Amino acid sequence: MYVTQIPIVRITPEGQKPLIKLVDEIIDKKNRGEDTNELEAKIDGMVYKLYELTNEEIRIVEGRGL
């Protein structure tokens, strides 16, 4: 099945903490009707780094083509 081919990076609970903190901040801001684009971009960057994506791969993920 194709799902089994998706690479899943494992990170320690300690490594998860910065992501969890940002997600909690995003939830709080969204509940108050505030903009979360900057925080969401930080999470994107952290995930790109976690998966060691190249600039070209990032452009593809973000829909900016090849």
PDB file of N, H, CA, C and O in Angstrom:
ATOM      1  N   MET A   1       0.842  -1.178   0.000  1.00  0.00           N
ATOM      2  CA  MET A   1       0.000   0.000   0.000  1.00  0.00           C
ATOM      3  C   MET A   1       0.888   1.242   0.000  1.00  0.00           C
ATOM      4  O   MET A   1       1.994   1.218   0.541  1.00  0.00           O
ATOM      5  N   TYR A   2       0.406   2.321  -0.604  1.00  0.00           N
ATOM      6  H   TYR A   2      -0.492   2.340  -1.043  1.00  0.00           H
ATOM      7  CA  TYR A   2       1.201   3.530  -0.760  1.00  0.00           C
ATOM      8  C   TYR A   2       1.511   4.231   0.563  1.00  0.00           C
ATOM      9  O   TYR A   2       2.560   4.861   0.700  1.00  0.00           O
ATOM     10  N   VAL A   3       0.614   4.127   1.525  1.00  0.00           N
ATOM     11  H   VAL A   3      -0.239   3.616   1.414  1.00  0.00           H
ATOM     12  CA  VAL A   3       0.822   4.801   2.804  1.00  0.00           C
ATOM     13  C   VAL A   3       2.086   4.292   3.484  1.00  0.00           C
ATOM     14  O   VAL A   3       2.775   5.060   4.156  1.00  0.00           O
ATOM     15  N   THR A   4       2.393   3.041   3.324  1.00  0.00           N
ATOM     16  H   THR A   4       1.834   2.417   2.778  1.00  0.00           H
ATOM     17  CA  THR A   4       3.584   2.483   3.968  1.00  0.00           C
ATOM     18  C   THR A   4       4.865   3.043   3.362  1.00  0.00           C
ATOM     19  O   THR A   4       5.938   2.898   3.948  1.00  0.00           O
ATOM     20  N   GLN A   5       4.770   3.672   2.214  1.00  0.00           N
ATOM     21  H   GLN A   5       3.899   3.790   1.738  1.00  0.00           H
ATOM     22  CA  GLN A   5       5.955   4.236   1.571  1.00  0.00           C
ATOM     23  C   GLN A   5       6.251   5.662   2.042  1.00  0.00           C
ATOM     24  O   GLN A   5       7.298   6.215   1.706  1.00  0.00           O
ATOM     25  N   ILE A   6       5.349   6.257   2.808  1.00  0.00           N
ATOM     26  H   ILE A   6       4.499   5.807   3.081  1.00  0.00           H
ATOM     27  CA  ILE A   6       5.563   7.610   3.310  1.00  0.00           C
ATOM     28  C   ILE A   6       6.557   7.561   4.463  1.00  0.00           C
ATOM     29  O   ILE A   6       6.325   6.864   5.451  1.00  0.00           O
ATOM     30  N   PRO A   7       7.668   8.298   4.347  1.00  0.00           N
ATOM     31  CA  PRO A   7       8.646   8.277   5.440  1.00  0.00           C
ATOM     32  C   PRO A   7       8.128   9.077   6.634  1.00  0.00           C
ATOM     33  O   PRO A   7       7.699  10.222   6.492  1.00  0.00           O
ATOM     34  N   ILE A   8       8.176   8.468   7.786  1.00  0.00           N
ATOM     35  H   ILE A   8       8.524   7.538   7.902  1.00  0.00           H
ATOM     36  CA  ILE A   8       7.756   9.133   9.014  1.00  0.00           C
ATOM     37  C   ILE A   8       8.999   9.304   9.893  1.00  0.00           C
ATOM     38  O   ILE A   8       9.613   8.329  10.328  1.00  0.00           O
ATOM     39  N   VAL A   9       9.349  10.558  10.140  1.00  0.00           N
ATOM     40  H   VAL A   9       8.851  11.350   9.787  1.00  0.00           H
ATOM     41  CA  VAL A   9      10.504  10.847  10.984  1.00  0.00           C
ATOM     42  C   VAL A   9      10.062  10.759  12.434  1.00  0.00           C
ATOM     43  O   VAL A   9       9.050  11.340  12.828  1.00  0.00           O
ATOM     44  N   ARG A  10      10.821  10.036  13.209  1.00  0.00           N
ATOM     45  H   ARG A  10      11.643   9.564  12.890  1.00  0.00           H
ATOM     46  CA  ARG A  10      10.512   9.918  14.638  1.00  0.00           C
ATOM     47  C   ARG A  10      11.347  10.944  15.396  1.00  0.00           C
ATOM     48  O   ARG A  10      12.553  11.072  15.181  1.00  0.00           O
ATOM     49  N   ILE A  11      10.679  11.670  16.288  1.00  0.00           N
ATOM     50  H   ILE A  11       9.700  11.566  16.464  1.00  0.00           H
ATOM     51  CA  ILE A  11      11.409  12.605  17.131  1.00  0.00           C
ATOM     52  C   ILE A  11      11.066  12.324  18.586  1.00  0.00           C
ATOM     53  O   ILE A  11       9.982  11.842  18.912  1.00  0.00           O
ATOM     54  N   THR A  12      12.013  12.636  19.436  1.00  0.00           N
ATOM     55  H   THR A  12      12.894  13.027  19.170  1.00  0.00           H
ATOM     56  CA  THR A  12      11.855  12.365  20.862  1.00  0.00           C
ATOM     57  C   THR A  12      10.776  13.272  21.449  1.00  0.00           C
ATOM     58  O   THR A  12      10.435  14.300  20.864  1.00  0.00           O
ATOM     59  N   PRO A  13      10.246  12.892  22.597  1.00  0.00           N
ATOM     60  CA  PRO A  13       9.290  13.779  23.265  1.00  0.00           C
ATOM     61  C   PRO A  13       9.882  15.178  23.505  1.00  0.00           C
ATOM     62  O   PRO A  13       9.174  16.180  23.404  1.00  0.00           O
ATOM     63  N   GLU A  14      11.157  15.237  23.816  1.00  0.00           N
ATOM     64  H   GLU A  14      11.732  14.423  23.898  1.00  0.00           H
ATOM     65  CA  GLU A  14      11.821  16.528  24.023  1.00  0.00           C
ATOM     66  C   GLU A  14      11.849  17.329  22.716  1.00  0.00           C
ATOM     67  O   GLU A  14      11.661  18.546  22.724  1.00  0.00           O
ATOM     68  N   GLY A  15      12.084  16.644  21.602  1.00  0.00           N
ATOM     69  H   GLY A  15      12.237  15.655  21.595  1.00  0.00           H
ATOM     70  CA  GLY A  15      12.103  17.295  20.303  1.00  0.00           C
ATOM     71  C   GLY A  15      10.727  17.758  19.860  1.00  0.00           C
ATOM     72  O   GLY A  15      10.606  18.664  19.035  1.00  0.00           O
ATOM     73  N   GLN A  16       9.695  17.140  20.405  1.00  0.00           N
ATOM     74  H   GLN A  16       9.793  16.404  21.075  1.00  0.00           H
ATOM     75  CA  GLN A  16       8.318  17.501  20.063  1.00  0.00           C
ATOM     76  C   GLN A  16       7.861  18.771  20.773  1.00  0.00           C
ATOM     77  O   GLN A  16       6.943  19.447  20.307  1.00  0.00           O
ATOM     78  N   LYS A  17       8.488  19.093  21.884  1.00  0.00           N
ATOM     79  H   LYS A  17       9.233  18.544  22.263  1.00  0.00           H
ATOM     80  CA  LYS A  17       8.019  20.208  22.716  1.00  0.00           C
ATOM     81  C   LYS A  17       7.917  21.543  21.969  1.00  0.00           C
ATOM     82  O   LYS A  17       6.911  22.235  22.124  1.00  0.00           O
ATOM     83  N   PRO A  18       8.918  21.937  21.164  1.00  0.00           N
ATOM     84  CA  PRO A  18       8.778  23.210  20.451  1.00  0.00           C
ATOM     85  C   PRO A  18       7.591  23.218  19.483  1.00  0.00           C
ATOM     86  O   PRO A  18       6.908  24.232  19.338  1.00  0.00           O
ATOM     87  N   LEU A  19       7.353  22.091  18.829  1.00  0.00           N
ATOM     88  H   LEU A  19       7.907  21.267  18.946  1.00  0.00           H
ATOM     89  CA  LEU A  19       6.209  21.995  17.920  1.00  0.00           C
ATOM     90  C   LEU A  19       4.895  22.091  18.691  1.00  0.00           C
ATOM     91  O   LEU A  19       3.971  22.787  18.270  1.00  0.00           O
ATOM     92  N   ILE A  20       4.819  21.401  19.801  1.00  0.00           N
ATOM     93  H   ILE A  20       5.570  20.835  20.143  1.00  0.00           H
ATOM     94  CA  ILE A  20       3.606  21.419  20.625  1.00  0.00           C
ATOM     95  C   ILE A  20       3.333  22.831  21.126  1.00  0.00           C
ATOM     96  O   ILE A  20       2.186  23.280  21.136  1.00  0.00           O
ATOM     97  N   LYS A  21       4.386  23.531  21.541  1.00  0.00           N
ATOM     98  H   LYS A  21       5.317  23.166  21.532  1.00  0.00           H
ATOM     99  CA  LYS A  21       4.232  24.902  22.029  1.00  0.00           C
ATOM    100  C   LYS A  21       3.661  25.802  20.925  1.00  0.00           C
ATOM    101  O   LYS A  21       2.750  26.592  21.172  1.00  0.00           O
ATOM    102  N   LEU A  22       4.200  25.677  19.714  1.00  0.00           N
ATOM    103  H   LEU A  22       4.941  25.036  19.513  1.00  0.00           H
ATOM    104  CA  LEU A  22       3.692  26.485  18.606  1.00  0.00           C
ATOM    105  C   LEU A  22       2.248  26.150  18.271  1.00  0.00           C
ATOM    106  O   LEU A  22       1.446  27.046  18.008  1.00  0.00           O
ATOM    107  N   VAL A  23       1.916  24.876  18.279  1.00  0.00           N
ATOM    108  H   VAL A  23       2.568  24.148  18.492  1.00  0.00           H
ATOM    109  CA  VAL A  23       0.533  24.465  17.997  1.00  0.00           C
ATOM    110  C   VAL A  23      -0.409  25.043  19.047  1.00  0.00           C
ATOM    111  O   VAL A  23      -1.487  25.534  18.714  1.00  0.00           O
ATOM    112  N   ASP A  24      -0.005  24.987  20.305  1.00  0.00           N
ATOM    113  H   ASP A  24       0.871  24.589  20.575  1.00  0.00           H
ATOM    114  CA  ASP A  24      -0.837  25.559  21.368  1.00  0.00           C
ATOM    115  C   ASP A  24      -1.022  27.065  21.163  1.00  0.00           C
ATOM    116  O   ASP A  24      -2.119  27.587  21.365  1.00  0.00           O
ATOM    117  N   GLU A  25       0.049  27.765  20.763  1.00  0.00           N
ATOM    118  H   GLU A  25       0.940  27.341  20.600  1.00  0.00           H
ATOM    119  CA  GLU A  25      -0.047  29.204  20.500  1.00  0.00           C
ATOM    120  C   GLU A  25      -1.000  29.479  19.334  1.00  0.00           C
ATOM    121  O   GLU A  25      -1.800  30.414  19.382  1.00  0.00           O
ATOM    122  N   ILE A  26      -0.905  28.661  18.293  1.00  0.00           N
ATOM    123  H   ILE A  26      -0.255  27.902  18.253  1.00  0.00           H
ATOM    124  CA  ILE A  26      -1.782  28.828  17.131  1.00  0.00           C
ATOM    125  C   ILE A  26      -3.241  28.644  17.541  1.00  0.00           C
ATOM    126  O   ILE A  26      -4.101  29.436  17.154  1.00  0.00           O
ATOM    127  N   ILE A  27      -3.515  27.620  18.308  1.00  0.00           N
ATOM    128  H   ILE A  27      -2.817  26.977  18.622  1.00  0.00           H
ATOM    129  CA  ILE A  27      -4.889  27.364  18.763  1.00  0.00           C
ATOM    130  C   ILE A  27      -5.407  28.545  19.568  1.00  0.00           C
ATOM    131  O   ILE A  27      -6.532  28.997  19.357  1.00  0.00           O
ATOM    132  N   ASP A  28      -4.587  29.050  20.494  1.00  0.00           N
ATOM    133  H   ASP A  28      -3.672  28.683  20.664  1.00  0.00           H
ATOM    134  CA  ASP A  28      -5.003  30.198  21.302  1.00  0.00           C
ATOM    135  C   ASP A  28      -5.300  31.414  20.430  1.00  0.00           C
ATOM    136  O   ASP A  28      -6.321  32.079  20.608  1.00  0.00           O
ATOM    137  N   LYS A  29      -4.398  31.703  19.481  1.00  0.00           N
ATOM    138  H   LYS A  29      -3.568  31.164  19.337  1.00  0.00           H
ATOM    139  CA  LYS A  29      -4.586  32.869  18.614  1.00  0.00           C
ATOM    140  C   LYS A  29      -5.828  32.710  17.732  1.00  0.00           C
ATOM    141  O   LYS A  29      -6.593  33.657  17.551  1.00  0.00           O
ATOM    142  N   LYS A  30      -6.021  31.520  17.193  1.00  0.00           N
ATOM    143  H   LYS A  30      -5.400  30.750  17.340  1.00  0.00           H
ATOM    144  CA  LYS A  30      -7.198  31.284  16.347  1.00  0.00           C
ATOM    145  C   LYS A  30      -8.480  31.459  17.156  1.00  0.00           C
ATOM    146  O   LYS A  30      -9.466  31.994  16.648  1.00  0.00           O
ATOM    147  N   ASN A  31      -8.473  31.016  18.399  1.00  0.00           N
ATOM    148  H   ASN A  31      -7.673  30.582  18.812  1.00  0.00           H
ATOM    149  CA  ASN A  31      -9.647  31.177  19.262  1.00  0.00           C
ATOM    150  C   ASN A  31      -9.950  32.650  19.522  1.00  0.00           C
ATOM    151  O   ASN A  31     -11.100  33.018  19.763  1.00  0.00           O
ATOM    152  N   ARG A  32      -8.913  33.493  19.473  1.00  0.00           N
ATOM    153  H   ARG A  32      -7.980  33.193  19.277  1.00  0.00           H
ATOM    154  CA  ARG A  32      -9.090  34.930  19.672  1.00  0.00           C
ATOM    155  C   ARG A  32      -9.266  35.672  18.344  1.00  0.00           C
ATOM    156  O   ARG A  32      -9.402  36.895  18.322  1.00  0.00           O
ATOM    157  N   GLY A  33      -9.263  34.923  17.241  1.00  0.00           N
ATOM    158  H   GLY A  33      -9.152  33.929  17.258  1.00  0.00           H
ATOM    159  CA  GLY A  33      -9.444  35.529  15.926  1.00  0.00           C
ATOM    160  C   GLY A  33      -8.205  36.237  15.396  1.00  0.00           C
ATOM    161  O   GLY A  33      -8.306  37.091  14.515  1.00  0.00           O
ATOM    162  N   GLU A  34      -7.043  35.891  15.923  1.00  0.00           N
ATOM    163  H   GLU A  34      -6.960  35.198  16.639  1.00  0.00           H
ATOM    164  CA  GLU A  34      -5.797  36.538  15.519  1.00  0.00           C
ATOM    165  C   GLU A  34      -5.119  35.780  14.381  1.00  0.00           C
ATOM    166  O   GLU A  34      -5.375  34.595  14.164  1.00  0.00           O
ATOM    167  N   ASP A  35      -4.258  36.481  13.666  1.00  0.00           N
ATOM    168  H   ASP A  35      -4.050  37.443  13.842  1.00  0.00           H
ATOM    169  CA  ASP A  35      -3.510  35.903  12.552  1.00  0.00           C
ATOM    170  C   ASP A  35      -2.455  34.920  13.070  1.00  0.00           C
ATOM    171  O   ASP A  35      -1.766  35.196  14.052  1.00  0.00           O
ATOM    172  N   THR A  36      -2.339  33.777  12.401  1.00  0.00           N
ATOM    173  H   THR A  36      -2.899  33.553  11.603  1.00  0.00           H
ATOM    174  CA  THR A  36      -1.374  32.754  12.817  1.00  0.00           C
ATOM    175  C   THR A  36      -0.378  32.403  11.716  1.00  0.00           C
ATOM    176  O   THR A  36       0.370  31.433  11.842  1.00  0.00           O
ATOM    177  N   ASN A  37      -0.364  33.183  10.641  1.00  0.00           N
ATOM    178  H   ASN A  37      -0.971  33.971  10.539  1.00  0.00           H
ATOM    179  CA  ASN A  37       0.493  32.849   9.505  1.00  0.00           C
ATOM    180  C   ASN A  37       1.968  32.729   9.890  1.00  0.00           C
ATOM    181  O   ASN A  37       2.656  31.817   9.431  1.00  0.00           O
ATOM    182  N   GLU A  38       2.450  33.633  10.718  1.00  0.00           N
ATOM    183  H   GLU A  38       1.891  34.374  11.091  1.00  0.00           H
ATOM    184  CA  GLU A  38       3.857  33.601  11.108  1.00  0.00           C
ATOM    185  C   GLU A  38       4.193  32.329  11.890  1.00  0.00           C
ATOM    186  O   GLU A  38       5.220  31.695  11.646  1.00  0.00           O
ATOM    187  N   LEU A  39       3.334  31.969  12.816  1.00  0.00           N
ATOM    188  H   LEU A  39       2.499  32.484  13.014  1.00  0.00           H
ATOM    189  CA  LEU A  39       3.568  30.755  13.609  1.00  0.00           C
ATOM    190  C   LEU A  39       3.480  29.503  12.735  1.00  0.00           C
ATOM    191  O   LEU A  39       4.261  28.565  12.894  1.00  0.00           O
ATOM    192  N   GLU A  40       2.522  29.503  11.813  1.00  0.00           N
ATOM    193  H   GLU A  40       1.887  30.265  11.683  1.00  0.00           H
ATOM    194  CA  GLU A  40       2.385  28.362  10.917  1.00  0.00           C
ATOM    195  C   GLU A  40       3.612  28.225  10.021  1.00  0.00           C
ATOM    196  O   GLU A  40       4.038  27.109   9.723  1.00  0.00           O
ATOM    197  N   ALA A  41       4.179  29.341   9.593  1.00  0.00           N
ATOM    198  H   ALA A  41       3.833  30.247   9.835  1.00  0.00           H
ATOM    199  CA  ALA A  41       5.397  29.305   8.785  1.00  0.00           C
ATOM    200  C   ALA A  41       6.566  28.752   9.586  1.00  0.00           C
ATOM    201  O   ALA A  41       7.422  28.059   9.036  1.00  0.00           O
ATOM    202  N   LYS A  42       6.610  29.054  10.890  1.00  0.00           N
ATOM    203  H   LYS A  42       5.915  29.617  11.337  1.00  0.00           H
ATOM    204  CA  LYS A  42       7.666  28.498  11.753  1.00  0.00           C
ATOM    205  C   LYS A  42       7.552  26.975  11.822  1.00  0.00           C
ATOM    206  O   LYS A  42       8.554  26.264  11.745  1.00  0.00           O
ATOM    207  N   ILE A  43       6.337  26.492  11.965  1.00  0.00           N
ATOM    208  H   ILE A  43       5.523  27.070  12.028  1.00  0.00           H
ATOM    209  CA  ILE A  43       6.133  25.037  12.004  1.00  0.00           C
ATOM    210  C   ILE A  43       6.559  24.427  10.678  1.00  0.00           C
ATOM    211  O   ILE A  43       7.237  23.399  10.657  1.00  0.00           O
ATOM    212  N   ASP A  44       6.169  25.048   9.574  1.00  0.00           N
ATOM    213  H   ASP A  44       5.618  25.883   9.590  1.00  0.00           H
ATOM    214  CA  ASP A  44       6.576  24.548   8.261  1.00  0.00           C
ATOM    215  C   ASP A  44       8.096  24.419   8.192  1.00  0.00           C
ATOM    216  O   ASP A  44       8.622  23.392   7.762  1.00  0.00           O
ATOM    217  N   GLY A  45       8.793  25.468   8.618  1.00  0.00           N
ATOM    218  H   GLY A  45       8.365  26.302   8.967  1.00  0.00           H
ATOM    219  CA  GLY A  45      10.255  25.454   8.590  1.00  0.00           C
ATOM    220  C   GLY A  45      10.840  24.346   9.444  1.00  0.00           C
ATOM    221  O   GLY A  45      11.813  23.701   9.054  1.00  0.00           O
ATOM    222  N   MET A  46      10.252  24.126  10.599  1.00  0.00           N
ATOM    223  H   MET A  46       9.462  24.650  10.916  1.00  0.00           H
ATOM    224  CA  MET A  46      10.731  23.061  11.485  1.00  0.00           C
ATOM    225  C   MET A  46      10.541  21.690  10.840  1.00  0.00           C
ATOM    226  O   MET A  46      11.410  20.823  10.939  1.00  0.00           O
ATOM    227  N   VAL A  47       9.411  21.504  10.185  1.00  0.00           N
ATOM    228  H   VAL A  47       8.705  22.208  10.105  1.00  0.00           H
ATOM    229  CA  VAL A  47       9.133  20.218   9.520  1.00  0.00           C
ATOM    230  C   VAL A  47      10.076  20.030   8.331  1.00  0.00           C
ATOM    231  O   VAL A  47      10.596  18.934   8.117  1.00  0.00           O
ATOM    232  N   TYR A  48      10.298  21.098   7.558  1.00  0.00           N
ATOM    233  H   TYR A  48       9.876  21.988   7.732  1.00  0.00           H
ATOM    234  CA  TYR A  48      11.225  21.001   6.427  1.00  0.00           C
ATOM    235  C   TYR A  48      12.614  20.595   6.912  1.00  0.00           C
ATOM    236  O   TYR A  48      13.282  19.767   6.294  1.00  0.00           O
ATOM    237  N   LYS A  49      13.034  21.186   8.021  1.00  0.00           N
ATOM    238  H   LYS A  49      12.491  21.859   8.523  1.00  0.00           H
ATOM    239  CA  LYS A  49      14.353  20.859   8.580  1.00  0.00           C
ATOM    240  C   LYS A  49      14.374  19.414   9.080  1.00  0.00           C
ATOM    241  O   LYS A  49      15.347  18.689   8.873  1.00  0.00           O
ATOM    242  N   LEU A  50      13.302  19.010   9.732  1.00  0.00           N
ATOM    243  H   LEU A  50      12.511  19.599   9.900  1.00  0.00           H
ATOM    244  CA  LEU A  50      13.197  17.646  10.262  1.00  0.00           C
ATOM    245  C   LEU A  50      13.351  16.616   9.148  1.00  0.00           C
ATOM    246  O   LEU A  50      14.000  15.585   9.325  1.00  0.00           O
ATOM    247  N   TYR A  51      12.745  16.909   7.997  1.00  0.00           N
ATOM    248  H   TYR A  51      12.218  17.747   7.853  1.00  0.00           H
ATOM    249  CA  TYR A  51      12.811  15.996   6.862  1.00  0.00           C
ATOM    250  C   TYR A  51      13.987  16.291   5.931  1.00  0.00           C
ATOM    251  O   TYR A  51      14.151  15.643   4.897  1.00  0.00           O
ATOM    252  N   GLU A  52      14.799  17.275   6.311  1.00  0.00           N
ATOM    253  H   GLU A  52      14.666  17.802   7.150  1.00  0.00           H
ATOM    254  CA  GLU A  52      15.991  17.646   5.546  1.00  0.00           C
ATOM    255  C   GLU A  52      15.654  17.929   4.081  1.00  0.00           C
ATOM    256  O   GLU A  52      16.343  17.460   3.175  1.00  0.00           O
ATOM    257  N   LEU A  53      14.587  18.700   3.860  1.00  0.00           N
ATOM    258  H   LEU A  53      14.027  19.080   4.596  1.00  0.00           H
ATOM    259  CA  LEU A  53      14.173  19.024   2.504  1.00  0.00           C
ATOM    260  C   LEU A  53      15.104  20.066   1.887  1.00  0.00           C
ATOM    261  O   LEU A  53      15.597  20.963   2.572  1.00  0.00           O
ATOM    262  N   THR A  54      15.329  19.933   0.610  1.00  0.00           N
ATOM    263  H   THR A  54      14.929  19.205   0.053  1.00  0.00           H
ATOM    264  CA  THR A  54      16.106  20.917  -0.127  1.00  0.00           C
ATOM    265  C   THR A  54      15.197  22.093  -0.486  1.00  0.00           C
ATOM    266  O   THR A  54      13.976  22.005  -0.360  1.00  0.00           O
ATOM    267  N   ASN A  55      15.803  23.193  -0.932  1.00  0.00           N
ATOM    268  H   ASN A  55      16.795  23.265  -1.034  1.00  0.00           H
ATOM    269  CA  ASN A  55      15.000  24.347  -1.357  1.00  0.00           C
ATOM    270  C   ASN A  55      14.054  23.969  -2.491  1.00  0.00           C
ATOM    271  O   ASN A  55      12.912  24.428  -2.533  1.00  0.00           O
ATOM    272  N   GLU A  56      14.528  23.136  -3.403  1.00  0.00           N
ATOM    273  H   GLU A  56      15.455  22.763  -3.369  1.00  0.00           H
ATOM    274  CA  GLU A  56      13.687  22.682  -4.514  1.00  0.00           C
ATOM    275  C   GLU A  56      12.494  21.883  -3.993  1.00  0.00           C
ATOM    276  O   GLU A  56      11.369  22.086  -4.449  1.00  0.00           O
ATOM    277  N   GLU A  57      12.728  20.984  -3.048  1.00  0.00           N
ATOM    278  H   GLU A  57      13.642  20.819  -2.678  1.00  0.00           H
ATOM    279  CA  GLU A  57      11.642  20.177  -2.484  1.00  0.00           C
ATOM    280  C   GLU A  57      10.641  21.063  -1.736  1.00  0.00           C
ATOM    281  O   GLU A  57       9.434  20.825  -1.785  1.00  0.00           O
ATOM    282  N   ILE A  58      11.149  22.078  -1.047  1.00  0.00           N
ATOM    283  H   ILE A  58      12.130  22.272  -1.007  1.00  0.00           H
ATOM    284  CA  ILE A  58      10.275  23.002  -0.328  1.00  0.00           C
ATOM    285  C   ILE A  58       9.378  23.750  -1.308  1.00  0.00           C
ATOM    286  O   ILE A  58       8.187  23.924  -1.052  1.00  0.00           O
ATOM    287  N   ARG A  59       9.940  24.188  -2.420  1.00  0.00           N
ATOM    288  H   ARG A  59      10.908  24.047  -2.628  1.00  0.00           H
ATOM    289  CA  ARG A  59       9.136  24.879  -3.432  1.00  0.00           C
ATOM    290  C   ARG A  59       8.015  23.979  -3.946  1.00  0.00           C
ATOM    291  O   ARG A  59       6.898  24.445  -4.172  1.00  0.00           O
ATOM    292  N   ILE A  60       8.308  22.699  -4.129  1.00  0.00           N
ATOM    293  H   ILE A  60       9.215  22.321  -3.946  1.00  0.00           H
ATOM    294  CA  ILE A  60       7.305  21.750  -4.600  1.00  0.00           C
ATOM    295  C   ILE A  60       6.203  21.582  -3.536  1.00  0.00           C
ATOM    296  O   ILE A  60       5.013  21.620  -3.850  1.00  0.00           O
ATOM    297  N   VAL A  61       6.615  21.399  -2.301  1.00  0.00           N
ATOM    298  H   VAL A  61       7.581  21.367  -2.046  1.00  0.00           H
ATOM    299  CA  VAL A  61       5.641  21.219  -1.221  1.00  0.00           C
ATOM    300  C   VAL A  61       4.744  22.452  -1.108  1.00  0.00           C
ATOM    301  O   VAL A  61       3.542  22.329  -0.873  1.00  0.00           O
ATOM    302  N   GLU A  62       5.323  23.624  -1.273  1.00  0.00           N
ATOM    303  H   GLU A  62       6.300  23.724  -1.464  1.00  0.00           H
ATOM    304  CA  GLU A  62       4.563  24.862  -1.136  1.00  0.00           C
ATOM    305  C   GLU A  62       3.780  25.219  -2.408  1.00  0.00           C
ATOM    306  O   GLU A  62       3.099  26.243  -2.463  1.00  0.00           O
ATOM    307  N   GLY A  63       3.889  24.365  -3.417  1.00  0.00           N
ATOM    308  H   GLY A  63       4.442  23.534  -3.372  1.00  0.00           H
ATOM    309  CA  GLY A  63       3.116  24.586  -4.641  1.00  0.00           C
ATOM    310  C   GLY A  63       3.683  25.649  -5.550  1.00  0.00           C
ATOM    311  O   GLY A  63       2.967  26.228  -6.367  1.00  0.00           O
ATOM    312  N   ARG A  64       4.981  25.907  -5.407  1.00  0.00           N
ATOM    313  H   ARG A  64       5.563  25.437  -4.743  1.00  0.00           H
ATOM    314  CA  ARG A  64       5.609  26.917  -6.254  1.00  0.00           C
ATOM    315  C   ARG A  64       6.343  26.279  -7.434  1.00  0.00           C
ATOM    316  O   ARG A  64       7.117  26.938  -8.128  1.00  0.00           O
ATOM    317  N   GLY A  65       6.089  24.991  -7.648  1.00  0.00           N
ATOM    318  H   GLY A  65       5.460  24.456  -7.084  1.00  0.00           H
ATOM    319  CA  GLY A  65       6.595  24.306  -8.832  1.00  0.00           C
ATOM    320  C   GLY A  65       8.063  23.972  -8.824  1.00  0.00           C
ATOM    321  O   GLY A  65       8.773  24.154  -7.835  1.00  0.00           O
ATOM    322  N   LEU A  66       8.489  23.476  -9.963  1.00  0.00           N
ATOM    323  H   LEU A  66       7.913  23.328 -10.766  1.00  0.00           H
ATOM    324  CA  LEU A  66       9.873  23.054 -10.135  1.00  0.00           C
ATOM    325  C   LEU A  66      10.724  24.170 -10.688  1.00  0.00           C
ATOM    326  O   LEU A  66      11.924  23.986 -10.896  1.00  0.00           O
TER     327      LEU A  66
END
